[in-house]
Amino acid sequence: MKRMNFLTVGVTFLLINAGILGILLLLGVDTEITADSIASADEIMMFIEVMAVAAFVIYASVLLSNMVIEEFKSKTITVLFTTPVSRKQLLMAKVIVISLLTFVLFLVSVFLLSIIFGLLNNIYGILWFSFPINLLWENTGHLLVTGISVAGMSLIPLFFGMRKYSVPATITSSILIIVILSSSINSDGTNLFSFTAVPVVLGIIGFIIAYLVIGKAVKKDF
């Protein structure tokens, strides 16, 4: 954690949320077009969640690339492995920090965006229906489960990146995960993310993948 630049993380977090808030505000530009896909406060809540998941899963892949993939690619990881700590512990620490950071950033982002957009909507009437802030508290349990799922899901790109120590493969795989999750599966716009079981399963797969990849990586000779 000491090696991470939290100032950069903080700035990135603010920029991501500014971008998502900008997209939310654009929904009020043409309400007729918006009405075709979003017609209730619950759907706005889902939209915010999907945007936050997309942003921070991709951002986690960037962190994985910088903190893990690049070190293996350049072999600077060998210097770290000379410390009197097991390789497995060192790599697990990196992965846990990234996973935990993704969990925190996702939750804070959803809460922050929901409160700000809810207040702006109530004051300026951006949408034709209200977006009550108490909806956020009603969904706290669901958000916690989703946050844990996102923390695991963000580790799936590690499998693709570690195969050939490829940064592009790491980031591209994270984008593909988001595309699959957010793709509509029927005419009413329902996507895979709408089913809580899907991100939960992907989260579990992510944690398992990270454990197996680390177990394999520590056995490599440099």
Secondary structure, 3 states (H helix, E strand, C coil): CCCCCHHHHHHHHHHHHHHHHHHHHHCCCCHHHHHCCCCCHHHHHHHHHHHHHHHHHHHHHHHHHHHHHHHHHHCCHHHHCCCCCCHHHHHHHHHHHHHHHHHHHHHHHHHHHHHHHHHHHHHHCCCCCCCCCHHHHHCHHHHHHHHHHHHHHCCCHHHHHHHCCCHHHHHHHHHHHHHHHHCECCCCCCEHHHCCHHHHHHHHHHHHHHHHHHHHHCCCCC
